[in-house]
Amino acid sequence: MDRNIINYGWGLVAAWLLCMLVIATSYHSTRTTKEQIYELGSSVQKLRDSFAFETPYRVMMANDQALDLQLIYALRLQIDAQYKKAWISPDINHLLFTTDRFIDQAKVYLENSLDLQNLVEQIKVMRERHADNQRVSFLYYILSANVLEALFGDNQSSPQIFRDIDNVYALSTALPQQEQQDLQEILASVSAVLGAYAKGQYIVDNIIAHDVHAQISAQNGQFNSLLAMHIWLSGTVSALVIATFMGLLIWGHRIRVVSDSESTSSESEEGMSQREVNVAVSNVEPSKKVKIPMGGEINFTQMMDSFDNDTGSVRMLLEVFIEDHSDDIDVMRDLIAKGNAEEVHRKVHSLKGVGGNLGAVNIKNLSGQIEEIVMADLSSVAPLLEKLSVHLEQAIIEARNFLDEVT
């Protein structure tokens, strides 16, 4: 029974380790996603803060803002991939959708800003190319001034800017073919870029007021709650396993107490039976001395000495031994087949005491070995029982021969 309790204990430990592995894996996955969302929030906030600068500074930061936007997009992809692998996770689809909208709006603004930078660079290059033609160079200066005014002027000046651009176009028709073509290409770029940039402030306002940061904050709260639930679950599972294990220990202790009590009762009954036998043999009339045979299992010399050479008492004890223990091996085999370890323990304990009275060392020792292991592992008793069978059979033969000789 103790061995069964040990097996149950190992089973509990294995189940606890498996549960802890599952919880730890889920906890690690959840925490990784939560950290990625936190990093996404930091990157979004950094990009939003950069849009709060005035237009001149904001335009100059376009390249850095583009790098920040790429980082945000990479984090968005990582969160999506991690979410698909997670076992337990809050729904982040709305967060992903909101992030995509933020990225699209920021991308539109940055494309306009980068186009504006490219336009300024193109005007500079074309102005330097036609620096020897004052008339053409003057028209490029007019374009540069209008682009600058479109960036930093008020909304009321916008119609005049486009009228000036139309005048530049009208003047370009009188230029030579190559100068006319170059200037009109720049004019087309200026019209397209300024038209798109006119919507830039509206896009910036939408980016600054975008709800992606609020969504990230709400998602962080959900993941914090989920992480706390993992910790609570691991503590609950551990407490249940410990409580179950303590219950097994208490159960095993009670079984041992009951077993020891039954064993003590058996020993008491056995002692009373042995005293009754001793009383009976003491009442037998002493016989004359006989020749003591040399036994391989039973020590007849020891028996005769212990009974003061009273052959009648020895004969009575041997008769009780043959009558009570001839079938012990068969009975114990049946009990082992039925799994009744307690009865096997009782039988072998009684046989050990008889072996000591007979001076049968082999029977006493083998019975003691079986008595020690029978309660822990009933299946390991069979080999020892077969050895005991051989010695017990020989002892019974010797006891019968002694009785025949005495009679």
N, C-alpha and C positions, 0 to 999 in steps of 0.2 A: 504493500500500500504506500510506503514511503517513496518507493521508486515512481509510482504513478503520480504522486504529488510533485516530485521533481520534474517529471515529464510535463505536467501541467504548467509548472513554473517556467520551464524553458519555452513552452508554447506561448505563454503570456509575454515573455521577453521578446520573442520573435515578432509577435503581433504588434507590440509597442514600437519596436524598431521600424517595422514596415509603415505604421501610421506616422511616426515621426519623419520618416524619409519622404512620404507623400506630402505632409504638411510643410516640411522644409523646402521641398522643390517648388511647391506652389507659392510659398512665402517669397522665395528668391525671385521667381518670375514676376510676382506682383510688385515687389520692391523695385526691380529693374525698370518696369513700365512706369512706376510712379516717379522714379528719378529722371527718366527720359521726359515725362510730361513737365516736371519742374524745370528741367533745362530748356524745354520748348518755351515755357512761360517767360523765362529770363531772356531768351533770344528775341521773342516777340516784343517784350517790354523795351529792350534796347533799340530795336528798329523803330518802334513807335516814338520813343523819345527823340530819335534823330530827325523825325519829321516835324518836330515842334520848333526847329530852328527857322530863322528867316530864310527867304528864298535863295539869296546868294550863297549862304553857307550850305544849304540843303543841296543845291545843284553841285557844289564842289564835293559833297559827300556821296555822290551817286554810286561811285565804284565800291566804296565800303558798304553802302547799303545793299548793293547787289550781292556781295559776299555774305552779308548777314542773312539775306533772303534765301540763298542757297543752303546755308546751315539750317534754317527753319524747315526747308523742304526735306533735307536729309533726316532731320529728327522726326518729321512726320512719317516718313517711310519706315524708320526704325520702330516707332510706336505701333504702326499698323502690323508689321511683321511679328513683333513680340506679342501683340494682342491675339493674333491667330494661333500662336503656340500655347497660350495660357489656358489652364484648366478652369480656373475660376477668376473672373475679372468683370468689373463694371462695364456697361455698354459705353464705348467711346466713339461710336459712329457719328454722333452729333458733333463731337469735338473735331474729328477728322474733317467733316464737312465744313465746319466753321473755319478751320485752319486753311482749307483749300480756298475758300472765298477771300480770306485775308491775303493769301499768297497771290491770288489772281489780281486783286486790286493794287497791291504793292508792285507787282510786276508791270502793270500798265503804267503806273507813275514813273517807275525807274526807266522803262523804255523811252518815255517822253524826255526824261532828264538826260539820258545818254544820247538820244537823238539831238537834243539841243546842244550838248557839248560838241558833238560831231559837226553840227551846223556851224558853230562858231569857228571851229578849226578849219572847215572848208572855206568860209568867207576870208579868213586870214590868209590861207594859201593862195586863193584866187586873187586877192588884193596884191599880194607880193608878186604874183606872176605878171600882173599888168601894171606894175608900179611905174613903168616908163610912159604909160598913157594916163595923163592926169584926169582926163574926162572919165575913163572907165574906173580908175582908182577912186574918184570922187563918188561914183555911184555905189561902190562897195562900202565906202565909209557911211553913206546914207543907210545902207542895209544894216550895217553894224549898229548904228545909232538907234534904228528902229527896233532891232532885236533887243538891245539893252533896255530901251524904254518899255517894250512889251513885258520884260521880266520884272522891272522894278518900278514902272509907272502905275498910275491908278487906272481903274476901269474906264474912266471917261476919255482917256487918250487912245483907247484901242481903235475906234473908227478912223482916227487920223493916221494911225500907223498903217493900216491897210490901204488907205488912200495914197500914202507916200509910196508904199510898195507898188501900187498900180502905176503911179507916175514913173517909178524906176523902170517898170516893164515897158511903158510907152517910149521912154528914152532909149531903151535897149534896142528897139527896132531900127534905130538909125545907125547902130554900130556895125563895124565889119562882121563878116559871117562868124569867125571863130570867137570873137569877143561877145557877140550877141548870143551865141549858143551857150558859152560858159555862164554868162550872167543869167540867162533865162533858166538854166538848170538850178542855179543857186536860188533864184526867185521861187521856183516850184518847191524846193526843199524848205525855204523859209515859210511859205504859206502853209505847207503841211504840218511843219513842226509847231508853228505858233498856233495853228488851229487846234492841234491836240493839246498843246500846253495850256491853252485857255481853260481847259477842264481840270488842270492839275490841282488847283487849290481845292476844288470840290472833292477830288479823289483823296487828297491829303486829309481833309476833314473827316471823310468816311473811314480812313485808316486809323486815325487817332481815336475816333469814337467807336471803333469796331468792338463787338462783344466777345472776341476770341479770348481776351484775357479773363473775362468773367467766367467763361466756359472752362478755361484751364483751372481756375481757382476752385470751381465746383467739382471738377474731376479729381483734383488733389484731395479734397475732403473725402470723396468716396473711397479713394485708394487708401487713405489713412485709416478709415473705418474697417476696410477689408484686412489690412495688416493687423489691426488690433484684434479682429476676429480670429486670425490665424494663431495669435499668441494665446487667446482665451481657449481655443480648441485644443491646442497642444497641452495646456495646463489641465484641462478637463480630462483628456485621454490619459495623461500621466496619473492623475488622481484616481481614476477608475482602475487602472492597472495595479497601482499600489494597494488600493482597497481590496481588489480581488486576490492579490498575492497574500495579503495579510489574512484574508479569509481562508485561503488554502492552508496557511501555516496553522491557524487555529483548528481547522478541521483535522489536519494531520496529528496535531497534539492530542485532540480528543480521542482519535482512533488509537493512538499509542497508549493513552491512559486506560481505555476500555480493554485493550489487549493485555496490558500488564495486569489488570485486575483479574481477568479471566485466567491468566497464567498462574497468578497467585492462588486462586481458588483451586485450580487443577493440582498445584503442588500440595495444597493442604489436603485435598481428597486422597492424593497419592500417598502422602505421608501417613494418613490414617489407615489406608489399605495395607501399607507396609507394616504398620504396627500391629494390625490384626493378624497378618501372616506370621510376624515374629511371635505373637502370643500363641498362635496355633501351633507353631513348630516347637515352642518351648514346652507345650503340654504333651508333645510326643515322647513316648518312652525312649530313653537313650538306647541305642543299638550298640552292638559290639563293633569294634574297629574293623574296618575293611581296607583293602588295598586301594589307594588313591590313584586313579588313572591319570595319565599325562595328556591334558587337553591342549589343542592348538588355540582355541578361542577362550574357553572358560578356565579360570585359574582355580582349580579345585582345591589346591593346597591353601590358598588364601581363604576360600570359603570355609574349609574345615577348621582353620585356625580361628576365624571370626565367630564360629559356632561351638568352639571348644571341642572339636572332633565329634560333635553330635550329628551322627549320620542321619537320624530321623529328621532333624530340622533342615539339613541340607537337601534331603530328598523332597520335603514339603515345598521348599522354595523353588526347586527345579521343576516340580510338577506345576506349580502356579505359573512359572515362566513359560513352559511349553503350552499350557492351556490358554494363557492370555495373549501371547505374542507370536504364535506360529503364523497367524494371518496378517501380521502388521504390514508387511510389504505390499500385499495385494490391496489391503484397505487404503493405504496411503496412495497407491497408484490411482485408485478410483477417486480419492479426494482431490488429487492433483488434476485429474481430468475434468473434475467439476469446478476447479478453481477455488476450492475451499482451503485457503492457506491456514486459517485459524485452527481447524481440526487437525491438519497435518502437523502444525506446531505442537498441539497438545499430545498427539501420538508419539512424536519423536522425542519430546521432553520426557515422557514416561519411560520410553525405551532407554534413554540415556541413564536414568536413575537405576533401572534394572541392570544395565550393563555394568554400572559401578558396583552394585551388590554382588554380581557374579564374578567380578574381576575381569570382565571381558573388555579389555582396553580398546580394541578396534571398534566394537559396537558403541562404546561410550563416546569415543572421539568422533566417529562419523555422525552419530546422532547429534552431538554438540555442534558440528559444522552445519548440518542441515537446519538445526534450530536457529542458528544465527542469520541465515540468509533467506529462510522460507517466507518471512513476512515482507521482505524487500523485493525478492524476485523469485516467484514460484516456479518459473520456467527453468531456472538453473539448478533445481533440486534433483532432477532425473538422474544425471550421472552419479551423484553421490548416493542416491537411493539404490542404484544397481550394485554399487560396492557394498553398501550396508546389507543388501539382500544376501550376498555371498557369505559374509561373515555371520549373519544371523542364522542362515540355514545350517552352517557348520556348527554353530553353538547349540542349536536344537538337537542335531545329531549326537553331539558329545553329551548333552544332558540326558538324552534317552539311553545312550550306552551306559552312562553312570547308573541310571535307575535300574536298567536290566542287570547290571553287575551286582548292585546292592540287593536287589530282590532275589 
